Amino acid sequence: MQSMQGYIRILVVLFFCAVSQLSAQEKGVNWIVIDGDTIDNKTLDPVLVSAGMDEQGRKAYQRLKKRVKRVMPYAKMAAYKMRVMEDNLTQKKSRKERKRYIRECEESLKQMYMGQLKDLSIDDGKILMKLIHRETGKTTWEIMKNYRGGAEAFFWQAFGAVYGHDMKVEFDPVTDFQIENIIRIEKLE
């Protein structure tokens, strides 16, 4: 009698092991068999591996992080406003209406954000231009040229060059990997 109960217990345990194995496979757990060994196969999130930073590098990274966190909302807002503006411009029939609409948008943006943008440093402005390119796919030069004309874009490019700015700067995820990493880590997207 006891041996029969022992067999039943073993069968119940084996049944539950089989059911748990099937449910694990249904949840997307992948197993690979290599030379008779079963190995759990998981895909891990990418990790940025870098050598240890010296004190100066760590401070520079912290400054960059602070700047990215400060200007990212402006870049996101610029991308959103630009999409809305593009949608509304397609509805305008005449060139005169489009120019007036662009002027009105510019004035409202100046009233809302000029005070805040004036408080940004030169380095904040450089990062903002890169992030605007990242968010919109257009450089600040292209945006200025499309909405205000080539002559005014040239003027602002020359004016910015005095302070070390280049309106044609592009965001490159390879060379600007620290900025991309900060955006990902801080969940700024």
DRENDO-1510 file (C-alpha; in Angstrom, 1 decimal, always signed):
<recs>
REC; n; res; u; v; w
REC; 1; MET; +0.0; +0.0; +0.0 .
REC; 2; GLN; +2.8; +2.4; +0.9 .
REC; 3; SER; +4.6; +1.6; -2.3 .
REC; 4; MET; +1.5; +2.5; -4.3 .
REC; 5; GLN; +1.2; +5.8; -2.5 .
REC; 6; GLY; +5.0; +6.4; -3.2 .
REC; 7; TYR; +4.4; +5.8; -6.9 .
REC; 8; ILE; +1.4; +8.2; -7.0 .
REC; 9; ARG; +3.5; +10.9; -5.3 .
REC; 10; ILE; +6.2; +10.5; -7.8 .
REC; 11; LEU; +3.7; +10.6; -10.7 .
REC; 12; VAL; +2.2; +13.8; -9.2 .
REC; 13; VAL; +5.6; +15.5; -8.8 .
REC; 14; LEU; +6.5; +14.5; -12.4 .
REC; 15; PHE; +3.2; +15.8; -13.7 .
REC; 16; PHE; +3.7; +19.2; -12.0 .
REC; 17; CYS; +7.3; +19.4; -13.3 .
REC; 18; ALA; +6.1; +18.7; -16.8 .
REC; 19; VAL; +3.3; +21.4; -16.5 .
REC; 20; SER; +5.7; +24.0; -15.1 .
REC; 21; GLN; +8.2; +23.2; -18.0 .
REC; 22; LEU; +5.4; +23.7; -20.5 .
REC; 23; SER; +4.3; +27.0; -18.9 .
REC; 24; ALA; +7.9; +28.2; -18.8 .
REC; 25; GLN; +8.2; +27.6; -22.6 .
REC; 26; GLU; +4.9; +29.4; -23.2 .
REC; 27; LYS; +6.2; +32.5; -21.4 .
REC; 28; GLY; +9.0; +32.9; -23.9 .
REC; 29; VAL; +11.8; +31.2; -22.1 .
REC; 30; ASN; +14.3; +29.9; -24.6 .
REC; 31; TRP; +16.5; +26.9; -24.0 .
REC; 32; ILE; +19.4; +25.7; -26.1 .
REC; 33; VAL; +21.1; +22.3; -25.9 .
REC; 34; ILE; +24.8; +22.4; -26.4 .
REC; 35; ASP; +26.7; +19.1; -26.0 .
REC; 36; GLY; +23.9; +17.6; -23.9 .
REC; 37; ASP; +23.7; +20.6; -21.6 .
REC; 38; THR; +20.5; +22.7; -21.5 .
REC; 39; ILE; +21.3; +26.4; -21.2 .
REC; 40; ASP; +18.8; +29.2; -20.6 .
REC; 41; ASN; +19.0; +31.6; -23.6 .
REC; 42; LYS; +18.0; +35.3; -22.7 .
REC; 43; THR; +18.6; +38.5; -24.5 .
REC; 44; LEU; +19.9; +41.2; -22.2 .
REC; 45; ASP; +19.5; +45.0; -22.6 .
REC; 46; PRO; +22.6; +46.7; -24.1 .
REC; 47; VAL; +25.1; +48.1; -21.6 .
REC; 48; LEU; +27.5; +51.0; -22.1 .
REC; 49; VAL; +30.9; +49.8; -21.1 .
REC; 50; SER; +33.5; +52.4; -20.5 .
REC; 51; ALA; +36.8; +52.7; -18.7 .
REC; 52; GLY; +36.8; +54.3; -15.3 .
REC; 53; MET; +36.6; +58.1; -15.5 .
REC; 54; ASP; +39.0; +60.3; -13.7 .
REC; 55; GLU; +37.6; +63.1; -11.6 .
REC; 56; GLN; +37.7; +65.6; -14.5 .
REC; 57; GLY; +35.9; +63.3; -16.8 .
REC; 58; ARG; +33.3; +62.5; -14.2 .
REC; 59; LYS; +32.7; +66.3; -13.6 .
REC; 60; ALA; +32.4; +66.9; -17.4 .
REC; 61; TYR; +29.8; +64.0; -17.6 .
REC; 62; GLN; +27.8; +65.4; -14.7 .
REC; 63; ARG; +27.8; +68.9; -16.4 .
REC; 64; LEU; +26.6; +67.3; -19.7 .
REC; 65; LYS; +23.9; +65.3; -17.9 .
REC; 66; LYS; +22.7; +68.5; -16.2 .
REC; 67; ARG; +22.6; +70.3; -19.6 .
REC; 68; VAL; +20.8; +67.5; -21.4 .
REC; 69; LYS; +18.2; +67.4; -18.6 .
REC; 70; ARG; +17.8; +71.2; -18.8 .
REC; 71; VAL; +17.3; +71.5; -22.6 .
REC; 72; MET; +15.6; +68.2; -23.6 .
REC; 73; PRO; +12.1; +69.6; -22.8 .
REC; 74; TYR; +12.7; +72.5; -25.1 .
REC; 75; ALA; +13.8; +70.2; -27.9 .
REC; 76; LYS; +10.7; +68.0; -27.4 .
REC; 77; MET; +8.5; +71.1; -27.4 .
REC; 78; ALA; +10.2; +72.4; -30.5 .
REC; 79; ALA; +9.6; +69.1; -32.4 .
REC; 80; TYR; +5.9; +69.1; -31.3 .
REC; 81; LYS; +5.3; +72.7; -32.2 .
REC; 82; MET; +7.0; +72.2; -35.6 .
REC; 83; ARG; +4.7; +69.2; -36.4 .
REC; 84; VAL; +1.6; +71.2; -35.4 .
REC; 85; MET; +2.8; +74.1; -37.5 .
REC; 86; GLU; +3.5; +71.9; -40.5 .
REC; 87; ASP; +0.1; +70.4; -40.3 .
REC; 88; ASN; -1.5; +73.8; -40.1 .
REC; 89; LEU; +0.6; +75.2; -42.9 .
REC; 90; THR; -0.7; +72.6; -45.3 .
REC; 91; GLN; -4.2; +74.0; -44.7 .
REC; 92; LYS; -3.2; +77.5; -45.6 .
REC; 93; LYS; -4.0; +78.3; -49.3 .
REC; 94; SER; -2.0; +81.3; -50.1 .
REC; 95; ARG; +1.6; +82.2; -49.5 .
REC; 96; LYS; +0.6; +85.3; -47.6 .
REC; 97; GLU; -1.5; +83.3; -45.1 .
REC; 98; ARG; +1.4; +80.9; -44.5 .
REC; 99; LYS; +3.8; +83.8; -43.9 .
REC; 100; ARG; +1.4; +85.4; -41.5 .
REC; 101; TYR; +0.8; +82.1; -39.7 .
REC; 102; ILE; +4.6; +81.6; -39.3 .
REC; 103; ARG; +5.0; +85.1; -38.0 .
REC; 104; GLU; +2.2; +84.6; -35.4 .
REC; 105; CYS; +3.7; +81.3; -34.3 .
REC; 106; GLU; +7.1; +82.9; -33.9 .
REC; 107; GLU; +5.7; +85.7; -31.8 .
REC; 108; SER; +3.8; +83.4; -29.5 .
REC; 109; LEU; +6.9; +81.2; -29.1 .
REC; 110; LYS; +8.9; +84.3; -28.3 .
REC; 111; GLN; +6.4; +85.4; -25.6 .
REC; 112; MET; +6.3; +81.9; -24.0 .
REC; 113; TYR; +9.9; +80.9; -24.1 .
REC; 114; MET; +12.3; +83.7; -24.8 .
REC; 115; GLY; +12.8; +84.6; -21.1 .
REC; 116; GLN; +13.7; +81.0; -20.3 .
REC; 117; LEU; +15.9; +80.5; -23.4 .
REC; 118; LYS; +17.9; +83.7; -22.6 .
REC; 119; ASP; +19.0; +82.1; -19.3 .
REC; 120; LEU; +20.6; +79.2; -21.1 .
REC; 121; SER; +24.4; +79.1; -21.4 .
REC; 122; ILE; +26.3; +78.9; -24.7 .
REC; 123; ASP; +27.0; +75.2; -24.1 .
REC; 124; ASP; +23.3; +74.6; -23.3 .
REC; 125; GLY; +22.5; +76.2; -26.7 .
REC; 126; LYS; +24.9; +73.8; -28.5 .
REC; 127; ILE; +23.3; +70.8; -26.9 .
REC; 128; LEU; +19.8; +72.2; -27.6 .
REC; 129; MET; +20.7; +72.5; -31.4 .
REC; 130; LYS; +21.9; +68.9; -31.4 .
REC; 131; LEU; +18.7; +67.7; -29.6 .
REC; 132; ILE; +16.5; +69.6; -32.0 .
REC; 133; HIS; +18.1; +67.8; -34.9 .
REC; 134; ARG; +17.6; +64.5; -33.0 .
REC; 135; GLU; +13.9; +65.2; -32.4 .
REC; 136; THR; +13.0; +66.8; -35.7 .
REC; 137; GLY; +15.5; +65.3; -38.2 .
REC; 138; LYS; +16.3; +68.8; -39.4 .
REC; 139; THR; +19.2; +71.1; -38.3 .
REC; 140; THR; +18.4; +74.5; -36.9 .
REC; 141; TRP; +19.9; +75.9; -40.2 .
REC; 142; GLU; +17.3; +74.0; -42.2 .
REC; 143; ILE; +14.5; +75.0; -40.0 .
REC; 144; MET; +15.5; +78.7; -40.1 .
REC; 145; LYS; +16.0; +78.6; -43.9 .
REC; 146; ASN; +12.5; +77.0; -44.4 .
REC; 147; TYR; +10.6; +79.4; -42.3 .
REC; 148; ARG; +12.5; +82.6; -42.4 .
REC; 149; GLY; +14.5; +82.4; -45.6 .
REC; 150; GLY; +18.2; +81.9; -46.6 .
REC; 151; ALA; +19.3; +85.5; -45.9 .
REC; 152; GLU; +18.1; +85.5; -42.3 .
REC; 153; ALA; +19.5; +81.9; -41.7 .
REC; 154; PHE; +22.9; +83.2; -43.0 .
REC; 155; PHE; +22.7; +86.2; -40.7 .
REC; 156; TRP; +22.0; +84.0; -37.6 .
REC; 157; GLN; +24.6; +81.5; -38.6 .
REC; 158; ALA; +27.2; +84.3; -38.8 .
REC; 159; PHE; +26.0; +85.7; -35.5 .
REC; 160; GLY; +26.1; +82.3; -33.8 .
REC; 161; ALA; +29.6; +81.7; -35.1 .
REC; 162; VAL; +30.8; +84.6; -33.0 .
REC; 163; TYR; +29.8; +82.6; -29.9 .
REC; 164; GLY; +31.0; +79.3; -31.2 .
REC; 165; HIS; +27.7; +78.0; -32.5 .
REC; 166; ASP; +27.1; +76.1; -35.8 .
REC; 167; MET; +23.5; +76.0; -36.8 .
REC; 168; LYS; +24.3; +73.1; -39.2 .
REC; 169; VAL; +25.4; +70.8; -36.4 .
REC; 170; GLU; +23.8; +67.4; -36.5 .
REC; 171; PHE; +23.1; +64.8; -33.7 .
REC; 172; ASP; +25.1; +61.7; -34.4 .
REC; 173; PRO; +24.3; +58.8; -32.0 .
REC; 174; VAL; +27.8; +57.4; -32.4 .
REC; 175; THR; +29.8; +60.5; -31.6 .
REC; 176; ASP; +27.2; +61.8; -29.2 .
REC; 177; PHE; +26.8; +58.5; -27.4 .
REC; 178; GLN; +27.0; +60.1; -23.9 .
REC; 179; ILE; +24.0; +62.3; -24.7 .
REC; 180; GLU; +22.1; +59.3; -26.1 .
REC; 181; ASN; +23.0; +57.3; -23.0 .
REC; 182; ILE; +21.9; +60.1; -20.6 .
REC; 183; ILE; +18.5; +60.3; -22.5 .
REC; 184; ARG; +18.0; +56.6; -22.1 .
REC; 185; ILE; +19.1; +56.3; -18.5 .
REC; 186; GLU; +17.2; +59.4; -17.3 .
REC; 187; LYS; +14.1; +58.3; -19.4 .
REC; 188; LEU; +13.9; +61.7; -21.1 .
REC; 189; GLU; +12.2; +60.3; -24.2 .
</recs>
